[in-house]
Amino acid sequence: MNETKKDTKEIEADFLKLARVALSGRVQDIQLLIHRATKKYKGIFPELSDRLLSLLQESPTRSSPLRKQSDIPLPVDIDSRLQLLRLDEKPLDHNPVLSESLKKDIHQLLSERRNVKALYNLGLFPTKSILFTGPPGVGKTLTARWIANELNRPLLALDLSAVMSSYLGRTGNNIRFVLDYAKSIDCVLLLDELDAIAKRRDDQSEIGELKRLVTVLLQEIDDWPPTGLLIAATNHSGLLDPAVWRRFEMALTFEYPTADQIKEFVVEQIKPFVQDFDHWAEILSYVYIGKSFSDIEKNILNLRKASVMNNLPLQELIEDDIKKQTIGSQTQKIQLISSLTKLGMSQRKISELTGIARETIRKNVIPVKQIRKKK
């Protein structure tokens, strides 16, 4: 009997809380409370839980992209009046070049979002928060933009310069404004440079205000609804507070591209402008090892500009660029020699182009000739 009274009181309390939030008009909070209720009462009221999940799936906010909600202005800082979020509408020039492990995880994320009903039927929810780590220029932001594009959702990015207020306590409020706004619409929210606002709380160099900011951020991530997608990115994962790591359901590491990834990327950059683009992409894949996608793209873009301005073939400028590059490891040198040999380039030309000693080239070209003789 006492257990029944206890259950009844809990249901009454939850119902009153839901009614209070509903009357305030905070749609994202209503969704969050319903999600919690479906989990809490699944065993007692399975049919009710299933019907609530169906209602969530049919929620009109899921098909209300930002571009159709022009009546909802972006949040601004009270004092500076600067917008705290920016809408990223840049067209995708190319898709991100991802490692196989990253492809697998991100395709699962997209699959979950495209098959929400199957998850809801089992009382499961799609991944709602994901953390990207890795050095600058390796595709973290581009991947976030690509995910938003695949899901047909606008990408909103946190503007750190506007959020970081000089007034005590104001920065925490700005973070709340940003996340509350993003929860209320159908979007992908990107928190870039996360380490700037989520540093370790045991860092003695940080003031108390920034430590309180981490606590605010943790609370907001905990309350993030499954209907939305939160992506955070950092170039300095070691600076993040350990508690921040635990809040994200998925953490993916981006690394400097491999030779195969560089080749795939370079092909897209030079294909319309260079004959034998596949061979030249292979050569550059060894030359550019250790560089980020961003640096490679800037380099090729500058070569294309120089080609137009000086009326020179891009291939000629690529050759000049190879001469300027430092070929690091012995493995890189051997792979580069092999690729240039396949192009029919003489040992002398290879030496002029790469700066590699002719003796080194001879040692690595002779085996190729011997193989041909055997054939």
N, C-alpha and C positions, 0 to 999 in steps of 0.2 A: 504493500500500500504506500509506504513512504517513498519507494522507488518511483511509483507512478506519479506521485505528487511532484517529485523532483524533476521528472521528465516533462511534466506539464508546465512547470515554472520555467524551465529552460526554453521550451517552445514559445511560451508567452513572451519571454525576454527577447528571443530572436525575432519574433514577429513585430514587437514594438520597435526594436532597433531598425528593422527593415522599413517599417512605416515612417519612422522619423527621417531616415535618409531619403526615402522616396519623396516625401513632402518637400525636402530641401532641393530636389531636382538634380542631385549629383548622380548622373547615370552610371559612371564608372564604379562608384561605391555601391550602387544597387547591385550591379553585376557581380561584384566581388562578394557581397553578402550572400547572394543566391548560390554562387559557386561553393562557398563554405557550407551552406546549409545542405546542398546536395551530397556533399561528402559526409557531413555529420549525421544525416538522417537516412542514408542509403539503406542501412540494415533494418531500420524500423519501418520506413515508408518507401519501399523500392519503386513503386509505380509513380508516386509523387516526385521522387528524385529524378526519374527518367523524363517526366513531363517538364520539369523545370529546366533540365538540360536541353530539351528540344526548344523551349522558349528562348534560352540563351543563344542557341544557334541561329534562331530566326530573328534575333534582335536587330532592329533597323540600323543601329549604329555600325554594324559590320559592313554595311554597304553605303556608308556616308563618307566618302573620301574628302579630304580637306578642300580640294578644289571645288566641291559642291557645297561647302559650308562657309561661303564668303561672309556670312553674317557673324561668324565667330572670329574676332580679331586675334592675332598672335599676342601672347602675353608680353608686357613691357616692364622694365624697371621703373619703380615709382618716381625716383628722383631724376634719372638721366633720360627717361622715356625711350631708351633704346630697346629694341625688340630682343627678347631673351632667346628666341628661336629663329632659325632661318630655314626657309623652305628650299631644299636642294632640287632644282629642276634641270640640272645639267643633263644634256642627252648623253647616252652611253656610246662612246666612240668604238668601244670594243668590250667584250666580256672579259672578266678576270681569268687569268691563267692560273689554275689551282693544282696543287698536288693531289694525288689520288685519295689520300686520307681526308683532305679538306673537302674534296668533291663529295665523298661519301657522306660526311657529316652534314654538309649544307643541303645536299639533296634530300636527306632524311628530314631536315628542318622544313624544307619546302613541301615535302610530301605530307607531313603532319598538318600543315596549314591548309593544304588542299583536300584533306580527308578528315576534317574536324569531326564530322558526324560519327564516323567509325570509332573515334576515340571517346567521344561523349557517351556513346552507347555502352561503353565498358567502364564508364566513370573515370576516364583518363582525360588529360588536357594536353594541348600542344605545348612545345617548348616556348616559354615566354621571355627568357632572358639569355643572352649569349655574350661572351667576352672574347674579343679578338686581341691577341698579343703578338708582338713581333717588331722588328726594326722599322724605321720610316721607309715609305716608298715601296712596300712589298705587296700592296693590294688590299689592305684592310678597309679603307674607306670606299674604294671601288666595289668591293664585294658587298658592302652594306647597301650601296646604291643599286647594285645588280639584284640583290634579294628583294628590295622594295619594288623594283621594276617588275620582277617575276611575279610578285604578289599583287601587282597593280595597286600599290598603296603609295601615297606621298612619303618622302623621306624628310623628316624634321631633324635638324642638327642643333645641338646646344651651342649657343654663342658664349664662350667663356669670358670674353672681354666685357660683355654686358652683364653677365651673371655675377661676377666677382665685384661686389659693392664695397665701397670704403666705409660704409656705415655698419657698426657692430650689429650682428644679427640679421642684417638685410640679405646677405648672400644665401643663408639657409631658407629664407622666405622665397627668394627667387627660384631656388631649386624646387621648392614645393609647387610654386606657380607653374613651372615648366612641366613637371611630371603630372600634375593634376590635369593640365590642359591636354597633354599627350594621351592620357588615359581616357579622355572624353571623346576622342575622335578615332577614326580608323586609319592609323598611320604606323610607320616604323620610326622609332625615335633613336637617334644616334648620339651617344655621349662620347664624343671624340676627346682625346687627351685626358682620359679619366683620371690619370695620376695627379693632375693639377687640382682635383677636388676630392680625391679619395686617398690621400697619403696616409701612411702608417701613423696610428695615433701614439706610438711610442717614440716618434721622431721628436727629439728634444728641441730641434730648431723651429718647430712649427708652433704658432700661437694657439691659444685655446679656441679661438673662433673657428679655425680650420678643423680642429679636432671635433668640435660640435657639428660642423658641416658633414663630416663622415657619418656621424650618428644619424643625421637627418636623411642622408642619402640611403643608408642601410634600411631605414624604416620605409622609405618610399619604394625601394626595390622589392621589399617583402610584400608590399601591398599592390604590386603591379598585377593587373588582371590578365588572365590567359587569353583574352580576346585581342590584346595588343602584343607587339613585339618590341623588346628593348635590346638594342645592340650597343655595347660599350667597347671602346678601343683604346689601347695604350701602347706607347713605344717603350715604356719603362715599367715592366711588370713587377720588378723588385721593389718599387716604391709604393705599391698598393698595400693598403691595410689587409691583413690576412682574412678579416671578417668579410671583406668585399668579395674575395674569391669564392667564399662559400655561398654567397647570395645568387650567383649565376648558375643556371642549370647546365650550361654547356660552355666550355672554355676551349678555344681553338688557337693554335700557335701557327703564325705565318713566318716562314723563313725566307732567306735569300733564294732566288730561283736557281734551279739546277740548269745544266746545259740544255736538256730537252725542253724545259719550260721557256728558257731564253729563246731557243730556236723558234718555238711556236709563236712566241710574242713578236719576234723580229720579222717573221714571215708576213704577219699582218701589217707591220709598219712599212715594209719596203716592197711588197708584192706588186703594187701598181706601177712602180717606178724603175725597177731593176730587172734586167734579164738574168736568168740563172739565179733568181731570188732564193731558191731553196738552198743552193750551194753557199751563197753568201751569208744566208741566215745561219747555216751550220758553222761557218768560219767565225762569225761574230758571237756565236753561242759560247765558244771557248775564249774569245777575247774579252767578253763581258762578264765572265765568271766572277762572282764576288760583288757585283753591282746590283742595285735594286731596279725593279721595273721602272720606277719613276726616273731614275738617272739615265737608264737606257733610252726611254722615250724622249727625254729632253735632248739627249745627244743626237739621236736620229732626226728629231725635228729641226735641230740647228743645222745638220747636214743638208736636209731638204731645202731649208731657207737659203743656205749658201749656194746650193745647186741652181736655184732660181735666180738669185742675185748676180751670180757670176757666169750664168749660162754654161754650166759644166755638167756632164753626166754624173748622176748620183753615185754610180759605181766607182768613178774616179775619186770622189771625195771619201767614199768608204775606205778605199785603199789608203788614202792619206791618213785617215783616222786610225786605221790599224797600226800604222807606223808610230803613232803617238802613244798608243796604249802600252802598258807594261804587262808583259806576259809572265805571270808569276811562277807557278809550279812546273816541274819537268813534265808532268802528265799533260798539262795544258799545252805545252810546246809540242809534244808528240802528236796530240790530237789535231792541233792547228796545222802542223806539217802535213799530216795525212789528208786533211780536207783540201789544202791548197794543191797538193799533188793530184788529187782527183780532178781538180779543175784544169789540169794540164799545165800548171805553172812550173817553170824551171826552178832548179835549186837556187840559182843566182837571184831570180826574181823573189822567191820566198824569203831569202836572206835579206834582201833590200826592204821588203815589205814588213817583215816582223822583227828584224834586228837579231835574229837567231843565227849563231855561227854556222857557216856552211858545213863544217865538220859534223856538227850535231845533226844537221839536216841529212847529210849523206848517210849517217849511221841509221837513220830512221826511214830512209827512202829505199835503201838497198833490199831489205826484206820484202818489200812490195814487189820489186823487180824479179826477185828470185821466185816468188809465188807465181808470177806471170809466166816465167820460163818453164816451171814445172807443169803448168797447164798446157 
